[in-house]
Amino acid sequence: VPPASLLPLLLLTLLTGVCVDGYKPVVIVHGILDGPKEFKALSYYINKVHPGTEVTVIGLYDYLASLMPLWRQVQGFRRAVWSIMQKAPDGIHLLCFSQGGLICRALLSTIPDHNVHTFVSLSSPLAGQYGDTKYLRWIFPDCMKKKVFRICYNRVGHKVSICDYWNDPHQRSRYLKNNNFLAMLDGDRPHNNMKAWRENFLRIKKLVLIGGPDDGVITPWQSSHFGFYDSNENIVEMRNQAFYMNDTFGLKTLDARGDVSVCVHSGVKHIRWHSNFTVFTLCMEKWLT
């Protein structure tokens, strides 16, 4: 027991330690055809509400380079995120937009000793993409959604990022045979690393899923909450998906723990999610401490 004269000093030291501790660093991973400059508003919001937070928007595979195959991108992002993790013994938060959410899923699955506390997935096609959008028309100008599988489910498709999560509900067998990214992350295409990837993913403390019906890009929009089409293009919500029911990558376990938060917000277009202060306040703020 310390002498009575030292108790006030000890108490002051403890209180100072609490104050200095602060907020966990936030690492932001951008989406397809964008880069760090698009996330200035979001970085500002985080520091406005949680002063002193170290926010890093990783400047890798920006803009056109975001069309590179996702496993290649994951390698680069892994190195960048790992260096930030090593400087943050109390853990970090991952905030990942659009295609970036899939990159982050791969990071969480393949880094065995990551210290990610909260994974915020902001309007990401987590269960895949199947829709005629301006992005699709820009990348494949002569293709409608019913024909994209002819490009994506062969060797050519392995060179374009969107094909890594193009999930044609009418071509299920081809998807499972040819997709070596999303089908493997979901465990729909069995592989030797499934158990390890599941354990890695379950290291997170919280999964926050954000999306809404007016997104206009993520198709179906419910993919941002792990919902997707069946073969008749009816929506099958998260808890009725095979990967959930079979708990192939840990989603059911995470949900049973009470650690999945779903935020549905209407009236927000895809490119506005990260600059909408209301979305930040309602869906993200409380998880980024």
C-alpha positions, 0 to 999 in steps of 0.5 A: 500500500503506498503512503498516504502522501502518494495517493493524490499523485497516484490518482492523478496519474491514473486519471491522466492515463485515461484521458491520454488513451483516446480513441482507436485509430480509424483506417478507411478503405475506398471503393471502386473508381475513387480514392482518398480525396473523396473521404475528406468529409468523413475524416472531418466528421470523425475528428469533429465528434471524436477529437484527436482520432488518427484517421488514415485513408489508404491511398492504394489502388486509387481510381482506375487502379481499383479495377485490378483483381481484388486478391492483388489489391488485398496484398497491398492493403494488407501491408498498409493496414498491418503497419498501422495495427502494429502501432495500435496495441489497443486495436483499430477500426476498419471503415470500408466503402463499396468495393472496399468492404470486400477488400476488408472482408478479405483482410479480416479473413486472411490476417491471423492476428489482426486487432480490428475492433469494429468493421464498418461496411459502408454500402458494400456489395457483401453478398455480390453484385448483379445489376445494370448500373452506370459503373457496369456500363462504363466498365463493360459498355456493350454488356447488359447484366445477363451477359456479364457472366460470359466475361466474368466467369472465365480467365478474362474476368479474373483480371477485373475487380468487379468480376471478383464479386459478380454474382449472377443468380441465374449462373450459380454453377458457373459462379461457384466454379469460376469465382475465386474471391467472393465465393471463397470468402463466403465459403460457398466454394469450399477450400482448405483455409475455411476454418482458419479464415472463419477464426480470423474473421471472428476476432472482430468485436463488432460488424456494422452493416450500412446501406439503403434502398436509394443507393442506385449502385449496389444491386440488390441494395440488400447485398450491403446487409448480406441479402441477395437474389435467388434464382428468381431474383427474389430477395433472400435476406441475410439469415436465410442465406446458406452461408449464414445458416451453415455459419461458413465464415462466422456471420451467424456466430457474430450475430448470435453474440449480438455483434452485428448492427444493421443500419438502413437509411433511405434517400442516400445515393451511392456516392453520398454515403461517406459525406452524409453527416446524418448517416455518420451520426446515426450509423457510425459515430458510436462504434468508432470510439 
